[in-house]
Amino acid sequence: MRIGQSKDVHRLVEGRKLIIGGVEIPYEKGLLGHSDADVLLHAIIEALIGAMGLKDIGTHFPDTDPRYEGISSLLLLDKTYEMLQENGYEIVNLDSLIVIEQPKMAPHIDQMRKNIAQHLHIDESRVNVKATRGEGMGFVGNKEGVMAECVCLIDEKK
């Protein structure tokens, strides 16, 4: 068994869609990044890549590569699943956390879990997504950005 953990952060800006966990969430700002900047999926991808011992997300999906400009992070999650398969691993579970002041994540979490489970070909019971606020403190509390964290456990395929 191998454990991976990661944290990702993206700035909130006007003129971008807010996409978290593969869900487009109505809000006046979105996340800035080379891809769709899905902070939750980036944390999950990074944790899985780390658990496999394969460096980091930027090594596999560099922000200097035009193929990834504006790409849906769900497609990057698909590629991460392929990496798991190629390296002989399966996911035991994922536990993730979104840290965002606004908007509320609760109405979207079930769909996020479904998206993640579907793209990683695992049961939803193996995917946990939680959310909390910055309580008015720091860059999250000041609505300047969003952070996500993930811890995952993978095992060799049986």
C-alpha positions as CSV (number, residue, x, y, z in Angstrom):
1,M,0.0,0.0,0.0
2,R,1.1,3.5,-0.8
3,I,-0.1,6.9,0.5
4,G,-0.2,10.1,-1.4
5,Q,-1.1,13.6,-0.2
6,S,-1.3,17.0,-1.9
7,K,-2.5,20.5,-1.7
8,D,-3.4,22.8,-4.5
9,V,-4.2,26.6,-4.6
10,H,-5.7,28.8,-7.3
11,R,-6.5,32.5,-7.4
12,L,-10.1,33.6,-7.9
13,V,-10.5,36.1,-10.8
14,E,-13.3,37.6,-12.8
15,G,-13.9,36.4,-16.3
16,R,-13.4,32.6,-15.6
17,K,-15.8,29.8,-14.8
18,L,-15.7,28.3,-11.3
19,I,-15.1,24.6,-11.8
20,I,-14.5,22.4,-8.8
21,G,-14.7,18.6,-8.9
22,G,-15.7,18.7,-12.5
23,V,-18.8,20.8,-11.6
24,E,-19.4,24.3,-13.0
25,I,-20.6,26.3,-10.0
26,P,-22.5,29.6,-10.5
27,Y,-20.3,32.4,-9.1
28,E,-19.1,35.8,-10.1
29,K,-15.4,34.6,-10.2
30,G,-13.6,31.5,-11.3
31,L,-10.2,30.0,-10.8
32,L,-7.1,31.2,-12.7
33,G,-4.9,28.6,-14.3
34,H,-3.5,27.1,-17.5
35,S,-6.2,24.4,-17.6
36,D,-9.7,24.8,-16.2
37,A,-7.9,25.3,-12.8
38,D,-10.1,22.7,-11.0
39,V,-8.3,22.9,-7.6
40,L,-9.9,19.8,-6.2
41,L,-9.1,17.6,-9.2
42,H,-5.5,18.9,-9.2
43,A,-5.1,18.0,-5.6
44,I,-6.4,14.5,-6.3
45,I,-4.3,14.0,-9.3
46,E,-1.2,15.2,-7.5
47,A,-1.9,12.9,-4.6
48,L,-2.3,9.9,-6.8
49,I,0.8,10.7,-8.9
50,G,2.7,11.1,-5.6
51,A,1.5,7.8,-4.2
52,M,2.9,6.1,-7.4
53,G,6.2,7.9,-6.8
54,L,6.0,9.6,-10.3
55,K,7.1,13.2,-9.3
56,D,4.3,15.8,-9.6
57,I,1.4,17.0,-11.7
58,G,3.6,19.6,-13.5
59,T,5.9,16.9,-14.7
60,H,3.1,15.1,-16.5
61,F,0.8,18.0,-17.4
62,P,3.1,21.1,-17.7
63,D,1.5,24.6,-17.9
64,T,3.9,25.3,-20.7
65,D,2.3,22.7,-23.0
66,P,-0.4,24.1,-25.2
67,R,-2.2,20.7,-25.3
68,Y,-3.3,21.4,-21.7
69,E,-4.4,25.1,-22.2
70,G,-8.1,25.3,-21.1
71,I,-8.4,21.5,-20.8
72,S,-10.9,19.9,-18.5
73,S,-9.2,18.5,-15.5
74,L,-11.6,15.5,-15.8
75,L,-9.5,14.6,-18.8
76,L,-6.3,14.9,-16.8
77,L,-8.0,12.7,-14.2
78,D,-8.7,10.1,-17.0
79,K,-5.0,10.2,-17.9
80,T,-4.1,9.7,-14.2
81,Y,-6.3,6.7,-14.1
82,E,-4.4,5.3,-17.1
83,M,-1.1,5.9,-15.2
84,L,-2.5,3.9,-12.3
85,Q,-3.4,1.1,-14.6
86,E,0.0,1.1,-16.4
87,N,1.8,1.0,-13.1
88,G,-0.3,-1.8,-11.6
89,Y,-2.2,0.1,-8.9
90,E,-5.8,0.5,-7.8
91,I,-7.3,3.1,-5.5
92,V,-8.3,2.1,-2.0
93,N,-9.8,5.5,-1.2
94,L,-9.5,9.3,-1.5
95,D,-10.2,11.8,1.2
96,S,-10.3,15.4,0.0
97,L,-11.1,18.9,1.4
98,I,-12.1,22.1,-0.4
99,V,-11.3,25.3,1.5
100,I,-13.4,28.1,0.0
101,E,-15.2,31.1,1.6
102,Q,-18.0,31.3,-1.0
103,P,-20.0,29.9,-2.6
104,K,-21.3,27.0,-0.5
105,M,-20.1,23.6,-1.8
106,A,-22.7,21.4,-0.1
107,P,-25.1,21.4,-3.0
108,H,-22.4,20.3,-5.4
109,I,-20.5,17.6,-3.4
110,D,-22.6,14.6,-4.4
111,Q,-22.0,15.4,-8.1
112,M,-18.3,16.0,-7.5
113,R,-18.0,12.5,-5.9
114,K,-19.9,11.0,-8.8
115,N,-17.6,12.7,-11.3
116,I,-14.4,11.6,-9.5
117,A,-15.6,8.0,-9.0
118,Q,-16.7,7.7,-12.6
119,H,-13.4,9.0,-14.0
120,L,-11.3,6.8,-11.7
121,H,-13.5,3.8,-12.2
122,I,-14.2,3.2,-8.5
123,D,-17.2,3.1,-6.3
124,E,-18.4,6.4,-4.9
125,S,-17.9,5.0,-1.4
126,R,-14.2,5.2,-2.0
127,V,-14.3,9.0,-2.6
128,N,-14.8,11.5,0.1
129,V,-15.2,15.2,-0.5
130,K,-15.6,17.7,2.3
131,A,-15.6,21.5,2.4
132,T,-14.8,24.2,4.9
133,R,-14.5,28.0,5.0
134,G,-11.6,30.3,5.8
135,E,-13.7,32.1,8.4
136,G,-12.8,35.5,7.0
137,M,-9.0,34.8,7.5
138,G,-6.2,34.7,5.0
139,F,-6.4,34.5,1.2
140,V,-9.4,32.0,1.4
141,G,-11.3,34.0,3.9
142,N,-10.7,37.2,1.9
143,K,-12.1,35.5,-1.2
144,E,-8.8,35.8,-3.1
145,G,-8.4,32.1,-3.8
146,V,-9.4,28.5,-3.1
147,M,-7.4,25.6,-1.7
148,A,-7.9,21.9,-1.9
149,E,-6.2,19.0,-0.2
150,C,-6.3,15.3,-0.8
151,V,-4.9,12.1,0.9
152,C,-5.2,8.9,-1.0
153,L,-4.3,5.2,-0.5
154,I,-3.4,3.0,-3.4
155,D,-2.5,-0.7,-3.5
156,E,-1.0,-3.1,-6.0
157,K,-3.7,-4.7,-8.2
158,K,-4.6,-8.1,-6.9
